[in-house]
C-alpha cells in the first residue's frame, strides 16, 4: 500500500471500506424488507478478489414477475444503503432470487437491471437505473 497510503488510512482518509459494517448494513436493510423470506446479502472488498455484493435470496412471489418485482425492491435497497457507506468503491452486484419452494425459478439481478459495460451489473449501474 505504500507509506502515503498507510498514512492516509491511519488518518481515516482513503483505504477500503469497513467490510463488516457495510455487510451488516446491507444485510439488515434487506432482511427488514417484507419481500425477504430467506438468504443473506454478502459484501466482499478485497484487493485480490475484488469488490462484490452478492447473495442467493428467497423472496416473496410465486410467479417470475412477482419475484422480479421483489428483487427490484431488494436492489433499490442495496443501492440506497450502499451509497451511504463510507469509502465504498464500485462493486459488482451478483444477487439472485428464488420464490419459496422453487429453486428452479432463478431470477438474476441482470434479468431486471441492464448491465452497463460489463456482463455483471455494478453498484454504479444500480444508481444510474434508479435515478432515471
CNS distance restraints for C-alpha pairs under 8 A (distance, minus, plus):
assign (resid   1 and name CA) (resid   5 and name CA) 5.47 0.50 0.50
assign (resid   1 and name CA) (resid   6 and name CA) 6.46 0.50 0.50
assign (resid   2 and name CA) (resid   6 and name CA) 6.15 0.50 0.50
assign (resid   3 and name CA) (resid   7 and name CA) 6.17 0.50 0.50
assign (resid   4 and name CA) (resid   8 and name CA) 6.15 0.50 0.50
assign (resid   5 and name CA) (resid   9 and name CA) 6.08 0.50 0.50
assign (resid   5 and name CA) (resid  14 and name CA) 7.29 0.50 0.50
assign (resid   5 and name CA) (resid  15 and name CA) 7.18 0.50 0.50
assign (resid   6 and name CA) (resid  10 and name CA) 6.05 0.50 0.50
assign (resid   7 and name CA) (resid  11 and name CA) 6.23 0.50 0.50
assign (resid   8 and name CA) (resid  12 and name CA) 6.29 0.50 0.50
assign (resid   8 and name CA) (resid  13 and name CA) 4.76 0.50 0.50
assign (resid   8 and name CA) (resid  14 and name CA) 5.69 0.50 0.50
assign (resid   8 and name CA) (resid  15 and name CA) 7.22 0.50 0.50
assign (resid   9 and name CA) (resid  13 and name CA) 5.20 0.50 0.50
assign (resid   9 and name CA) (resid  14 and name CA) 5.51 0.50 0.50
assign (resid   9 and name CA) (resid  15 and name CA) 5.07 0.50 0.50
assign (resid  14 and name CA) (resid  87 and name CA) 6.93 0.50 0.50
assign (resid  15 and name CA) (resid  87 and name CA) 7.10 0.50 0.50
assign (resid  16 and name CA) (resid  45 and name CA) 7.38 0.50 0.50
assign (resid  16 and name CA) (resid  87 and name CA) 5.93 0.50 0.50
assign (resid  16 and name CA) (resid  88 and name CA) 6.74 0.50 0.50
assign (resid  16 and name CA) (resid  89 and name CA) 7.90 0.50 0.50
assign (resid  17 and name CA) (resid  22 and name CA) 7.35 0.50 0.50
assign (resid  17 and name CA) (resid  45 and name CA) 7.37 0.50 0.50
assign (resid  17 and name CA) (resid  85 and name CA) 7.74 0.50 0.50
assign (resid  17 and name CA) (resid  86 and name CA) 6.28 0.50 0.50
assign (resid  17 and name CA) (resid  87 and name CA) 4.85 0.50 0.50
assign (resid  17 and name CA) (resid  88 and name CA) 5.19 0.50 0.50
assign (resid  17 and name CA) (resid  89 and name CA) 7.90 0.50 0.50
assign (resid  18 and name CA) (resid  22 and name CA) 6.17 0.50 0.50
assign (resid  18 and name CA) (resid  86 and name CA) 7.95 0.50 0.50
assign (resid  19 and name CA) (resid  23 and name CA) 5.95 0.50 0.50
assign (resid  19 and name CA) (resid  43 and name CA) 6.78 0.50 0.50
assign (resid  19 and name CA) (resid  44 and name CA) 6.60 0.50 0.50
assign (resid  19 and name CA) (resid  45 and name CA) 6.45 0.50 0.50
assign (resid  20 and name CA) (resid  24 and name CA) 6.04 0.50 0.50
assign (resid  21 and name CA) (resid  25 and name CA) 6.11 0.50 0.50
assign (resid  22 and name CA) (resid  26 and name CA) 6.17 0.50 0.50
assign (resid  22 and name CA) (resid  43 and name CA) 6.96 0.50 0.50
assign (resid  22 and name CA) (resid  82 and name CA) 7.32 0.50 0.50
assign (resid  22 and name CA) (resid  85 and name CA) 6.43 0.50 0.50
assign (resid  23 and name CA) (resid  27 and name CA) 5.97 0.50 0.50
assign (resid  23 and name CA) (resid  41 and name CA) 7.47 0.50 0.50
assign (resid  23 and name CA) (resid  42 and name CA) 5.83 0.50 0.50
assign (resid  23 and name CA) (resid  43 and name CA) 4.98 0.50 0.50
assign (resid  23 and name CA) (resid  44 and name CA) 7.91 0.50 0.50
assign (resid  24 and name CA) (resid  28 and name CA) 5.87 0.50 0.50
assign (resid  25 and name CA) (resid  29 and name CA) 6.10 0.50 0.50
assign (resid  25 and name CA) (resid  81 and name CA) 6.93 0.50 0.50
assign (resid  26 and name CA) (resid  30 and name CA) 6.13 0.50 0.50
assign (resid  26 and name CA) (resid  41 and name CA) 6.61 0.50 0.50
assign (resid  26 and name CA) (resid  42 and name CA) 7.65 0.50 0.50
assign (resid  26 and name CA) (resid  43 and name CA) 7.95 0.50 0.50
assign (resid  26 and name CA) (resid  78 and name CA) 6.22 0.50 0.50
assign (resid  26 and name CA) (resid  81 and name CA) 6.33 0.50 0.50
assign (resid  26 and name CA) (resid  82 and name CA) 7.03 0.50 0.50
assign (resid  27 and name CA) (resid  31 and name CA) 5.96 0.50 0.50
assign (resid  27 and name CA) (resid  40 and name CA) 6.26 0.50 0.50
assign (resid  27 and name CA) (resid  41 and name CA) 5.29 0.50 0.50
assign (resid  27 and name CA) (resid  42 and name CA) 7.03 0.50 0.50
assign (resid  28 and name CA) (resid  32 and name CA) 6.11 0.50 0.50
assign (resid  29 and name CA) (resid  33 and name CA) 6.88 0.50 0.50
assign (resid  29 and name CA) (resid  77 and name CA) 6.90 0.50 0.50
assign (resid  29 and name CA) (resid  78 and name CA) 7.76 0.50 0.50
assign (resid  29 and name CA) (resid  81 and name CA) 7.40 0.50 0.50
assign (resid  30 and name CA) (resid  36 and name CA) 6.75 0.50 0.50
assign (resid  30 and name CA) (resid  41 and name CA) 7.36 0.50 0.50
assign (resid  30 and name CA) (resid  74 and name CA) 6.12 0.50 0.50
assign (resid  30 and name CA) (resid  77 and name CA) 6.67 0.50 0.50
assign (resid  30 and name CA) (resid  78 and name CA) 7.25 0.50 0.50
assign (resid  31 and name CA) (resid  36 and name CA) 5.70 0.50 0.50
assign (resid  31 and name CA) (resid  37 and name CA) 7.77 0.50 0.50
assign (resid  31 and name CA) (resid  38 and name CA) 7.91 0.50 0.50
assign (resid  31 and name CA) (resid  40 and name CA) 7.64 0.50 0.50
assign (resid  32 and name CA) (resid  36 and name CA) 7.29 0.50 0.50
assign (resid  33 and name CA) (resid  74 and name CA) 7.64 0.50 0.50
assign (resid  34 and name CA) (resid  60 and name CA) 7.84 0.50 0.50
assign (resid  35 and name CA) (resid  59 and name CA) 5.35 0.50 0.50
assign (resid  35 and name CA) (resid  60 and name CA) 4.80 0.50 0.50
assign (resid  35 and name CA) (resid  70 and name CA) 5.64 0.50 0.50
assign (resid  35 and name CA) (resid  73 and name CA) 7.86 0.50 0.50
assign (resid  35 and name CA) (resid  74 and name CA) 7.88 0.50 0.50
assign (resid  36 and name CA) (resid  57 and name CA) 7.34 0.50 0.50
assign (resid  36 and name CA) (resid  58 and name CA) 6.49 0.50 0.50
assign (resid  36 and name CA) (resid  59 and name CA) 4.85 0.50 0.50
assign (resid  36 and name CA) (resid  60 and name CA) 6.44 0.50 0.50
assign (resid  36 and name CA) (resid  70 and name CA) 7.95 0.50 0.50
assign (resid  37 and name CA) (resid  57 and name CA) 7.57 0.50 0.50
assign (resid  37 and name CA) (resid  58 and name CA) 5.37 0.50 0.50
assign (resid  37 and name CA) (resid  59 and name CA) 5.28 0.50 0.50
assign (resid  37 and name CA) (resid  60 and name CA) 6.58 0.50 0.50
assign (resid  37 and name CA) (resid 100 and name CA) 7.62 0.50 0.50
assign (resid  38 and name CA) (resid  57 and name CA) 5.79 0.50 0.50
assign (resid  38 and name CA) (resid  58 and name CA) 4.89 0.50 0.50
assign (resid  38 and name CA) (resid  59 and name CA) 7.01 0.50 0.50
assign (resid  39 and name CA) (resid  55 and name CA) 7.07 0.50 0.50
assign (resid  39 and name CA) (resid  56 and name CA) 5.86 0.50 0.50
assign (resid  39 and name CA) (resid  57 and name CA) 4.37 0.50 0.50
assign (resid  39 and name CA) (resid  58 and name CA) 6.02 0.50 0.50
assign (resid  40 and name CA) (resid  55 and name CA) 5.76 0.50 0.50
assign (resid  40 and name CA) (resid  56 and name CA) 6.78 0.50 0.50
assign (resid  40 and name CA) (resid  57 and name CA) 6.40 0.50 0.50
assign (resid  41 and name CA) (resid  53 and name CA) 6.89 0.50 0.50
assign (resid  41 and name CA) (resid  54 and name CA) 5.68 0.50 0.50
assign (resid  41 and name CA) (resid  55 and name CA) 4.59 0.50 0.50
assign (resid  41 and name CA) (resid  56 and name CA) 7.37 0.50 0.50
assign (resid  41 and name CA) (resid  57 and name CA) 7.68 0.50 0.50
assign (resid  41 and name CA) (resid  95 and name CA) 7.72 0.50 0.50
assign (resid  42 and name CA) (resid  52 and name CA) 7.91 0.50 0.50
assign (resid  42 and name CA) (resid  53 and name CA) 5.66 0.50 0.50
assign (resid  42 and name CA) (resid  54 and name CA) 5.20 0.50 0.50
assign (resid  42 and name CA) (resid  55 and name CA) 5.84 0.50 0.50
assign (resid  43 and name CA) (resid  51 and name CA) 7.54 0.50 0.50
assign (resid  43 and name CA) (resid  52 and name CA) 5.72 0.50 0.50
assign (resid  43 and name CA) (resid  53 and name CA) 4.65 0.50 0.50
assign (resid  43 and name CA) (resid  54 and name CA) 6.49 0.50 0.50
assign (resid  44 and name CA) (resid  50 and name CA) 7.33 0.50 0.50
assign (resid  44 and name CA) (resid  51 and name CA) 5.36 0.50 0.50
assign (resid  44 and name CA) (resid  52 and name CA) 5.15 0.50 0.50
assign (resid  44 and name CA) (resid  53 and name CA) 6.62 0.50 0.50
assign (resid  45 and name CA) (resid  49 and name CA) 7.57 0.50 0.50
assign (resid  45 and name CA) (resid  50 and name CA) 5.84 0.50 0.50
assign (resid  45 and name CA) (resid  51 and name CA) 4.24 0.50 0.50
assign (resid  45 and name CA) (resid  52 and name CA) 6.58 0.50 0.50
assign (resid  46 and name CA) (resid  50 and name CA) 5.03 0.50 0.50
assign (resid  46 and name CA) (resid  51 and name CA) 6.09 0.50 0.50
assign (resid  50 and name CA) (resid  91 and name CA) 7.78 0.50 0.50
assign (resid  51 and name CA) (resid  89 and name CA) 7.46 0.50 0.50
assign (resid  51 and name CA) (resid  90 and name CA) 7.17 0.50 0.50
assign (resid  51 and name CA) (resid  91 and name CA) 4.73 0.50 0.50
assign (resid  51 and name CA) (resid  92 and name CA) 6.33 0.50 0.50
assign (resid  52 and name CA) (resid  91 and name CA) 4.86 0.50 0.50
assign (resid  52 and name CA) (resid  92 and name CA) 4.72 0.50 0.50
assign (resid  52 and name CA) (resid  93 and name CA) 5.87 0.50 0.50
assign (resid  52 and name CA) (resid  94 and name CA) 7.23 0.50 0.50
assign (resid  53 and name CA) (resid  91 and name CA) 6.46 0.50 0.50
assign (resid  53 and name CA) (resid  92 and name CA) 6.19 0.50 0.50
assign (resid  53 and name CA) (resid  93 and name CA) 4.84 0.50 0.50
assign (resid  53 and name CA) (resid  94 and name CA) 6.18 0.50 0.50
assign (resid  53 and name CA) (resid  95 and name CA) 7.28 0.50 0.50
assign (resid  54 and name CA) (resid  93 and name CA) 5.81 0.50 0.50
assign (resid  54 and name CA) (resid  94 and name CA) 4.53 0.50 0.50
assign (resid  54 and name CA) (resid  95 and name CA) 4.82 0.50 0.50
assign (resid  55 and name CA) (resid  94 and name CA) 6.66 0.50 0.50
assign (resid  55 and name CA) (resid  95 and name CA) 4.78 0.50 0.50
assign (resid  55 and name CA) (resid  96 and name CA) 6.41 0.50 0.50
assign (resid  56 and name CA) (resid  95 and name CA) 5.94 0.50 0.50
assign (resid  56 and name CA) (resid  96 and name CA) 5.03 0.50 0.50
assign (resid  56 and name CA) (resid  97 and name CA) 5.82 0.50 0.50
assign (resid  56 and name CA) (resid  98 and name CA) 7.80 0.50 0.50
assign (resid  57 and name CA) (resid  95 and name CA) 7.52 0.50 0.50
assign (resid  57 and name CA) (resid  96 and name CA) 6.24 0.50 0.50
assign (resid  57 and name CA) (resid  97 and name CA) 4.73 0.50 0.50
assign (resid  57 and name CA) (resid  98 and name CA) 6.30 0.50 0.50
assign (resid  58 and name CA) (resid  97 and name CA) 5.60 0.50 0.50
assign (resid  58 and name CA) (resid  98 and name CA) 4.87 0.50 0.50
assign (resid  58 and name CA) (resid  99 and name CA) 5.44 0.50 0.50
assign (resid  58 and name CA) (resid 100 and name CA) 5.71 0.50 0.50
assign (resid  59 and name CA) (resid  67 and name CA) 6.30 0.50 0.50
assign (resid  59 and name CA) (resid  70 and name CA) 6.30 0.50 0.50
assign (resid  59 and name CA) (resid  71 and name CA) 7.27 0.50 0.50
assign (resid  59 and name CA) (resid  97 and name CA) 6.23 0.50 0.50
assign (resid  59 and name CA) (resid  98 and name CA) 6.06 0.50 0.50
assign (resid  59 and name CA) (resid  99 and name CA) 5.37 0.50 0.50
assign (resid  59 and name CA) (resid 100 and name CA) 6.73 0.50 0.50
assign (resid  60 and name CA) (resid  66 and name CA) 7.25 0.50 0.50
assign (resid  60 and name CA) (resid  67 and name CA) 6.23 0.50 0.50
assign (resid  60 and name CA) (resid  70 and name CA) 6.34 0.50 0.50
assign (resid  60 and name CA) (resid  99 and name CA) 6.10 0.50 0.50
assign (resid  60 and name CA) (resid 100 and name CA) 7.16 0.50 0.50
assign (resid  61 and name CA) (resid  65 and name CA) 7.95 0.50 0.50
assign (resid  61 and name CA) (resid  66 and name CA) 4.71 0.50 0.50
assign (resid  61 and name CA) (resid  67 and name CA) 4.99 0.50 0.50
assign (resid  61 and name CA) (resid  70 and name CA) 7.37 0.50 0.50
assign (resid  61 and name CA) (resid  99 and name CA) 5.77 0.50 0.50
assign (resid  61 and name CA) (resid 100 and name CA) 7.77 0.50 0.50
assign (resid  62 and name CA) (resid  66 and name CA) 6.56 0.50 0.50
assign (resid  62 and name CA) (resid  67 and name CA) 6.80 0.50 0.50
assign (resid  62 and name CA) (resid  99 and name CA) 5.47 0.50 0.50
assign (resid  62 and name CA) (resid 100 and name CA) 7.32 0.50 0.50
assign (resid  63 and name CA) (resid  67 and name CA) 6.45 0.50 0.50
assign (resid  63 and name CA) (resid  99 and name CA) 7.73 0.50 0.50
assign (resid  64 and name CA) (resid  68 and name CA) 6.10 0.50 0.50
assign (resid  64 and name CA) (resid 105 and name CA) 7.13 0.50 0.50
assign (resid  64 and name CA) (resid 107 and name CA) 7.44 0.50 0.50
assign (resid  65 and name CA) (resid  69 and name CA) 6.27 0.50 0.50
assign (resid  66 and name CA) (resid  70 and name CA) 6.27 0.50 0.50
assign (resid  67 and name CA) (resid  71 and name CA) 6.04 0.50 0.50
assign (resid  67 and name CA) (resid  97 and name CA) 7.04 0.50 0.50
assign (resid  67 and name CA) (resid  98 and name CA) 6.92 0.50 0.50
assign (resid  67 and name CA) (resid  99 and name CA) 6.40 0.50 0.50
assign (resid  67 and name CA) (resid 107 and name CA) 7.24 0.50 0.50
assign (resid  68 and name CA) (resid  72 and name CA) 6.14 0.50 0.50
assign (resid  68 and name CA) (resid 107 and name CA) 6.63 0.50 0.50
assign (resid  68 and name CA) (resid 112 and name CA) 6.49 0.50 0.50
assign (resid  69 and name CA) (resid  73 and name CA) 6.48 0.50 0.50
assign (resid  70 and name CA) (resid  74 and name CA) 6.41 0.50 0.50
assign (resid  71 and name CA) (resid  75 and name CA) 6.11 0.50 0.50
assign (resid  71 and name CA) (resid  96 and name CA) 7.95 0.50 0.50
assign (resid  71 and name CA) (resid  97 and name CA) 6.63 0.50 0.50
assign (resid  71 and name CA) (resid 107 and name CA) 7.99 0.50 0.50
assign (resid  71 and name CA) (resid 109 and name CA) 7.30 0.50 0.50
assign (resid  71 and name CA) (resid 112 and name CA) 7.84 0.50 0.50
assign (resid  72 and name CA) (resid  76 and name CA) 6.09 0.50 0.50
assign (resid  72 and name CA) (resid 112 and name CA) 6.86 0.50 0.50
assign (resid  73 and name CA) (resid  77 and name CA) 6.24 0.50 0.50
assign (resid  74 and name CA) (resid  78 and name CA) 6.17 0.50 0.50
assign (resid  75 and name CA) (resid  79 and name CA) 6.10 0.50 0.50
assign (resid  75 and name CA) (resid 109 and name CA) 7.72 0.50 0.50
assign (resid  75 and name CA) (resid 126 and name CA) 7.23 0.50 0.50
assign (resid  76 and name CA) (resid  80 and name CA) 6.28 0.50 0.50
assign (resid  76 and name CA) (resid 126 and name CA) 7.31 0.50 0.50
assign (resid  76 and name CA) (resid 130 and name CA) 6.99 0.50 0.50
assign (resid  77 and name CA) (resid  81 and name CA) 6.07 0.50 0.50
assign (resid  78 and name CA) (resid  82 and name CA) 5.72 0.50 0.50
assign (resid  79 and name CA) (resid  83 and name CA) 6.21 0.50 0.50
assign (resid  79 and name CA) (resid 123 and name CA) 6.53 0.50 0.50
assign (resid  79 and name CA) (resid 126 and name CA) 5.96 0.50 0.50
assign (resid  79 and name CA) (resid 127 and name CA) 6.20 0.50 0.50
assign (resid  80 and name CA) (resid  84 and name CA) 6.70 0.50 0.50
assign (resid  81 and name CA) (resid  85 and name CA) 6.86 0.50 0.50
assign (resid  82 and name CA) (resid  88 and name CA) 7.55 0.50 0.50
assign (resid  82 and name CA) (resid 123 and name CA) 7.90 0.50 0.50
assign (resid  83 and name CA) (resid  88 and name CA) 7.68 0.50 0.50
assign (resid  90 and name CA) (resid 122 and name CA) 6.55 0.50 0.50
assign (resid  90 and name CA) (resid 123 and name CA) 5.68 0.50 0.50
assign (resid  90 and name CA) (resid 124 and name CA) 6.33 0.50 0.50
assign (resid  91 and name CA) (resid 122 and name CA) 5.42 0.50 0.50
assign (resid  91 and name CA) (resid 123 and name CA) 5.46 0.50 0.50
assign (resid  91 and name CA) (resid 124 and name CA) 7.88 0.50 0.50
assign (resid  92 and name CA) (resid 120 and name CA) 6.50 0.50 0.50
assign (resid  92 and name CA) (resid 121 and name CA) 5.91 0.50 0.50
assign (resid  92 and name CA) (resid 122 and name CA) 4.26 0.50 0.50
assign (resid  92 and name CA) (resid 123 and name CA) 6.40 0.50 0.50
assign (resid  93 and name CA) (resid 109 and name CA) 7.37 0.50 0.50
assign (resid  93 and name CA) (resid 120 and name CA) 6.85 0.50 0.50
assign (resid  93 and name CA) (resid 121 and name CA) 5.55 0.50 0.50
assign (resid  93 and name CA) (resid 122 and name CA) 5.20 0.50 0.50
assign (resid  93 and name CA) (resid 123 and name CA) 6.47 0.50 0.50
assign (resid  94 and name CA) (resid 108 and name CA) 7.51 0.50 0.50
assign (resid  94 and name CA) (resid 109 and name CA) 6.50 0.50 0.50
assign (resid  94 and name CA) (resid 120 and name CA) 7.15 0.50 0.50
assign (resid  94 and name CA) (resid 121 and name CA) 7.47 0.50 0.50
assign (resid  95 and name CA) (resid 108 and name CA) 6.17 0.50 0.50
assign (resid  95 and name CA) (resid 109 and name CA) 5.52 0.50 0.50
assign (resid  96 and name CA) (resid 106 and name CA) 6.70 0.50 0.50
assign (resid  96 and name CA) (resid 107 and name CA) 5.51 0.50 0.50
assign (resid  96 and name CA) (resid 108 and name CA) 4.31 0.50 0.50
assign (resid  96 and name CA) (resid 109 and name CA) 5.94 0.50 0.50
assign (resid  97 and name CA) (resid 106 and name CA) 5.92 0.50 0.50
assign (resid  97 and name CA) (resid 107 and name CA) 5.15 0.50 0.50
assign (resid  97 and name CA) (resid 108 and name CA) 6.42 0.50 0.50
assign (resid  98 and name CA) (resid 102 and name CA) 6.44 0.50 0.50
assign (resid  98 and name CA) (resid 103 and name CA) 5.51 0.50 0.50
assign (resid  98 and name CA) (resid 104 and name CA) 7.59 0.50 0.50
assign (resid  98 and name CA) (resid 105 and name CA) 5.77 0.50 0.50
assign (resid  98 and name CA) (resid 106 and name CA) 5.29 0.50 0.50
assign (resid  98 and name CA) (resid 107 and name CA) 6.44 0.50 0.50
assign (resid  99 and name CA) (resid 103 and name CA) 6.93 0.50 0.50
assign (resid  99 and name CA) (resid 105 and name CA) 7.01 0.50 0.50
assign (resid 107 and name CA) (resid 111 and name CA) 6.34 0.50 0.50
assign (resid 108 and name CA) (resid 112 and name CA) 7.19 0.50 0.50
assign (resid 109 and name CA) (resid 113 and name CA) 6.13 0.50 0.50
assign (resid 109 and name CA) (resid 121 and name CA) 7.39 0.50 0.50
assign (resid 110 and name CA) (resid 114 and name CA) 5.70 0.50 0.50
assign (resid 110 and name CA) (resid 115 and name CA) 6.31 0.50 0.50
assign (resid 110 and name CA) (resid 120 and name CA) 6.65 0.50 0.50
assign (resid 110 and name CA) (resid 121 and name CA) 6.34 0.50 0.50
assign (resid 113 and name CA) (resid 121 and name CA) 7.47 0.50 0.50
assign (resid 113 and name CA) (resid 125 and name CA) 7.94 0.50 0.50
assign (resid 113 and name CA) (resid 126 and name CA) 7.46 0.50 0.50
assign (resid 113 and name CA) (resid 129 and name CA) 7.19 0.50 0.50
assign (resid 114 and name CA) (resid 121 and name CA) 6.93 0.50 0.50
assign (resid 114 and name CA) (resid 125 and name CA) 7.69 0.50 0.50
assign (resid 115 and name CA) (resid 119 and name CA) 6.17 0.50 0.50
assign (resid 115 and name CA) (resid 120 and name CA) 5.67 0.50 0.50
assign (resid 115 and name CA) (resid 121 and name CA) 4.39 0.50 0.50
assign (resid 115 and name CA) (resid 122 and name CA) 7.32 0.50 0.50
assign (resid 115 and name CA) (resid 125 and name CA) 6.51 0.50 0.50
assign (resid 116 and name CA) (resid 120 and name CA) 7.94 0.50 0.50
assign (resid 116 and name CA) (resid 121 and name CA) 6.43 0.50 0.50
assign (resid 116 and name CA) (resid 122 and name CA) 7.68 0.50 0.50
assign (resid 116 and name CA) (resid 125 and name CA) 5.93 0.50 0.50
assign (resid 121 and name CA) (resid 125 and name CA) 5.86 0.50 0.50
assign (resid 121 and name CA) (resid 126 and name CA) 7.41 0.50 0.50
assign (resid 122 and name CA) (resid 126 and name CA) 6.50 0.50 0.50
assign (resid 123 and name CA) (resid 127 and name CA) 6.36 0.50 0.50
assign (resid 124 and name CA) (resid 128 and name CA) 6.20 0.50 0.50
assign (resid 125 and name CA) (resid 129 and name CA) 6.01 0.50 0.50
assign (resid 126 and name CA) (resid 130 and name CA) 6.15 0.50 0.50
assign (resid 127 and name CA) (resid 131 and name CA) 5.92 0.50 0.50
assign (resid 128 and name CA) (resid 132 and name CA) 6.46 0.50 0.50
